[in-house]
């Protein structure tokens, strides 16, 4: 669903964030669903993700937010294989929306 009419160019920083998180997501997906990972990676390498993959990525990044910005009194810091901030999540969601995906 990558349309030139709706595509907003990502900044270099946004692109680095998306690339970092997509690679982590693909690695995790490969461990659990090889066929879905192949489909997603093929789309990623073509510059667009299938809708199902885009939805999976959006849910994954939301579920994996590891830097909650809470202090010790407010709640825990959650560790993970890759650091994902709420801003990172929003960057990925915006990137997907800019490419026509419903998030």
VOGU-3710 file (C-alpha; in Angstrom, 3 decimals, decimal comma):
1> xxxxxxxxxx> 0,000/0,000/0,000  2,887/2,336/-0,585  1,371/5,172/-2,558  3,360/8,125/-3,817  0,263/10,265/-3,162  0,214/9,538/0,578  3,895/8,860/1,262  5,567/11,423/3,531  9,336/11,108/3,399  10,757/9,953/6,708
11> xxxxxxxxxx> 13,589/11,910/8,278  16,934/10,141/8,598  16,323/9,703/12,331  12,840/8,250/11,756  14,204/5,879/9,119  16,945/4,652/11,494  14,357/4,036/14,215  12,055/2,140/11,853  14,931/0,080/10,412  16,212/-0,825/13,897
21> xxxxxxxxxx> 12,797/-1,908/15,112  11,761/-3,716/11,931  14,957/-5,786/12,084  14,264/-6,714/15,731  10,638/-7,548/14,892  11,647/-9,677/11,895  14,197/-11,577/13,993  11,577/-12,324/16,636  8,959/-13,237/14,023  11,421/-15,641/12,345
31> xxxxxxxxxx> 11,712/-17,563/15,625  7,938/-17,964/15,951  6,441/-17,917/12,431  8,927/-18,438/9,632  6,340/-18,065/6,844  5,063/-14,745/8,194  8,643/-13,531/8,591  9,479/-14,444/4,975  6,402/-12,581/3,722  7,196/-9,538/5,856
41> xxxxxxxxxx> 10,894/-9,492/4,934  10,072/-9,750/1,218  7,721/-6,786/1,551  10,228/-4,819/3,627  12,934/-5,390/1,016  10,541/-4,151/-1,708  9,816/-1,037/0,339  6,307/-1,902/1,478  4,807/-4,261/4,015  1,730/-6,414/3,434
51> xxxxxxxxxx> -1,210/-5,152/5,491  -1,098/-8,148/7,836  2,605/-7,575/8,453  2,050/-3,862/9,070  -0,605/-4,665/11,670  1,670/-7,229/13,313  4,516/-4,698/13,453  2,237/-2,036/14,955  1,018/-4,432/17,660  4,528/-5,743/18,315
61> xxxxxxxxxx> 6,080/-2,309/18,792  3,232/-1,281/21,108  3,592/-4,426/23,208  7,383/-4,108/23,361  7,718/-0,552/24,659  10,555/-1,047/27,147  11,381/2,500/28,191  8,220/3,556/29,997  9,691/6,843/31,319  8,350/5,974/34,767
71> xxxxxxxxxx> 10,507/6,658/37,768  10,805/4,043/40,532  7,782/5,453/42,377  5,571/5,365/39,268  6,320/1,933/37,946  8,979/-0,423/36,651  11,525/-0,015/33,914  10,963/-2,972/31,590  14,017/-4,591/30,047  14,050/-6,203/26,636
81> xxxxxxxxxx> 16,234/-7,335/23,765  15,898/-3,931/22,110  15,138/-0,569/23,706  11,790/0,823/22,511  10,514/4,148/23,817  6,963/5,482/23,507  8,374/7,942/20,941  9,826/5,013/18,952  6,393/3,387/18,944  4,814/6,585/17,658
91> xxxxxxxxxx> 7,498/6,868/14,968  6,733/3,355/13,692  2,977/3,966/13,799  3,385/7,265/11,915  5,658/5,600/9,354  3,076/2,869/8,755  0,209/5,381/8,492  2,209/7,513/6,069  2,381/4,445/3,842  -1,384/3,950/3,862
101> xxx> -1,715/1,332/6,576  -4,596/1,565/9,050  -3,205/1,470/12,569
//
